[in-house]
Amino acid sequence: MFKISRNLNEMKYNGESIKLAIIGCGKMGTSLISQLANIDAMEVKLVVDKTPQKAIKALVKSGVNEDKIIYTDDYNEGYEILEKGYVCVSTNYRLSYKLLQINAVIDCTGNPPFGAVIARKTIQYHKHMISFNVECEATVGPVLADMARKAGVVYTGILGDEPGAIIDLCEYAFGMGLEVLVAAKGKNNRLDNYQTPENLMEEAKEKDLNPKMLTSFVDGTNTMIELNSVCNALGFLPDTFGCHGIKTSPETAVEDFKLKKDGGILNNYKVVEFSQGMAPGVFIIVTSDKEDVRDLMKFLGFGDGPNYLMYRPYHLTSLEAPITIYKAVVENEATIVPIQGQVADTVTVAKRDIKKGETLDGIGSEKVFGKLTSHVRSIDEDLLPIGMITPKTKAICDIKKDSLIDMSMVEIDEKATITRLRRRQNSMKL
C-alpha cells in the first residue's frame, strides 16, 4: 500500500529526486508544474516555452522564488544553473534532452510535428519520454515506442488523459479475468465537425484555451485521436468510420452497446466508442463466460449480464500525470503505449472546399478535421493521417468539402521528423 508516496518520501530522505523538463506552458503544463510542487522527490528543473515569461509565471505560482529562476538558451549556462540548485527557463527545447541532470522530458505541447522531434531526440539521449501529446503518439507512437525499448527508456502517455484512464480501467478488468468488449470515453464538448477557431475564439478565451485546441475538441478530432491511441494499445477498432458516438448514460450503456442482433448498435465487439452522455469520464463494457462470475456480478449489483459497465466518472489530466512520471522513471513502466502497433489511423477530412496551393493547417484548423478508421484502410487507400500535417503541407489539387484526403491530393514535408518517422514505421510494419 502507498508504494508511490512511500518510495518518493524515501528518495527525498536520501537526497534523491526525479528531475524533470517540461515543454509547453499552456493549461496542462502550467497545472502540472503546480501539482508537482506538492510531491516529494519530483523537481521541475527546466521549463521550455516560446514565451519565457509564461514559464516564469507558472513556476512562481507553484511556489518557486523568482530569484531562484534563471533564463538561458545556452547549454553550459543551463548546466551550471541546475548544478547550483536553481531552476532554468528557456526557449531552447534542446536543453530538455541535452542537460545531463534531467531524468525525463514531458511534452505538453499538443503539436504532433514538434512532438515527434522532442520524442525522437529525448529517446536518442536515453531519457524517459512522457507525453501529453496524444496527437503525436497516435501518428508515430509505435516507432517511438520501438526506439524507446531499444534505448532502454520509457515512452508513455499519461494516466490523466482519457486514453490512459481507459487503459487503467482495462488493466483493472483484465486483472480480474474479465473480457473487455468496448473501450470508450465521454465527450466533454458538443460535436460539430465544421467548427473553426474564429467561431470559437470567445469561448476559448473564457476557458483559457488556445482556439485551435478548443476547435479540435469541438470538431471531434481530439476524440478520434484519443481513441486512436486506445486502438493502438488494445488492438481494438472503431465499429464504424468515426465511431457511432451515440448519447448514452450509466443506466443505459450496457444495452446501447450490445450487438445489433441483441438489440444494440454494434456490428462487432472489441471496439472503441465515445458518448456525450458519459462525460467527463471513461467506461468499458466487460463480460465473463463463467456462470459463477455472472451470478456474483448480479449479486453485487452490476445487473443481470452477460455484459457489465465499469465506469470511471472523471479523468484528471495533469493532476494524475505524477503517477505516470513515477512509474516511468522509477519502475520503468509505461501507462499507455502502442504495443499493438498502428492498428487505427485518424485520417483527414476537408471541412470546406480547399483550393490548389492552400496549406492544410492541420488539427484544430478551419480547413480539416479527423475521423478514425482502421490502419489497413488508411494504407490501402493511401489516406493522410491528420497528425502528419505540418506547416508545409499543401493541396496540389482542388479538394471538395467532406472529401477524404489522400496522399495524391497533397504535398507533404518529406524532411519533417514526423514524416520520416511515419515512413520508417510503415516500412517496419509496426
Steps between C-alpha positions, in 0.01 A plus 500: 500500500601862436804380306538817293486748787713275721773457238504868408523594866794262538668654195459847651644378831803365312551825313385356168243637259347462154611804302258603229491718191158627393443629148194718451333733750138485396222385733642149538865598544420776746275284717756218495770733630278595793399141573860376504585760764287295744682171440813373673809434287360641176667821388426717201849612403439634148195659338506570127254734332516740208386767748744482795285726717223239494743241632626734772143586603407131521801421718436796732133401538617149594706642785846547348668825605561718197863553602546123462394509133758580233444531125747368245508333161863394541587141595801581718310767690203266538725230642645740758154631593383149584823407677456798732144398589318760296217448251558572133257664258577490129367528147754237390325162510833323433602566860226261613673190368860625501530610864653208686309562822158446340346153548184541294349739247130583502342624177196719572483664157229305314691574179563171314786608269683670787416212734664258259822702511496514881423131544758375250782708645403428862509126434828528310648672807377210716247696703145398583234665281167581664251637252180700531529516120252231403485659154859395441464162672199404287702570184850366569471344846591146394836596352579727797410218740726266304785752521443540874509123564828473313643797692393358837270791587124549530278674247151548642177694500354620829245350736294819527407524133208287379711239317710434810190492720330252263805274505508523880140374508581224251800391704273482806253283308770276351643455848166352608484269201220692327476546124477856367249546218489879466752764607353849499517861615252771573512799269541820699389743231224518242582343163510718189748383235495838326579734788794741456743685728341830395154387611634368830731791584291644782426161656870417486584821685243419770650153546861624477565268205675545169220542240647225282503262796136573581414456132661156502278409796177626346559375144563150636861463390631477856250224583605305192869536583450393861308191392772439238749476787274246675473294181878486469532388863221238502472387140137620483341683204211742453182308419423745221686789336541763772309286758127513574530776760151449640370663815477257788511493880631276778152355522464416130857446371497121535184470289609762248837340435377150426520334161224590256364146514450549875331840466807727515685709241822303452603285207794361697658489843861594579427857393560857619219750541405840642186648649401850604287355778800363692721810518743571657564136581610181326333161494532145381248223437621165632374143511582155631416156364496350852156447654625544857665831410177625340303392808739690723486812279120492528523454878736800517253722317661508156184381323379178344781478247654352302651845439588752768604863520816613675497879518754756619306829513803726469848542358730749665749584221823645640399430861548128440815538292736467802391136529616442143825689567576283802424174320708598197809626682505276809332180379582524127132445422275673246141608573388469139716396207402380149602139551263378226659724238317739269161331518298810408552841343333838540470604137434843354166635376448840333284739705451723197607523139880529491665660201814375333804661666334556840669365810290256703593644845424176684332413829263766631501704179211634292588272209511139620384262771586141585302175502605160628534196278711187479868525409439236233251731328729798543785316329283342227349837403822697568313736734668793676525461880410842640797490739739501202391847391775759549512872410642397161214263409304642208233392255624419149147488361159641587343299784124498553339541843451165680759327281724244661846637425753254363870539433446567129319825590776656707866579516644416839829599659720198440775652715280536808587264785141380530493410129828312521387315812172405338678376189731290719207370701313394187808332352554308825128406503469615860 
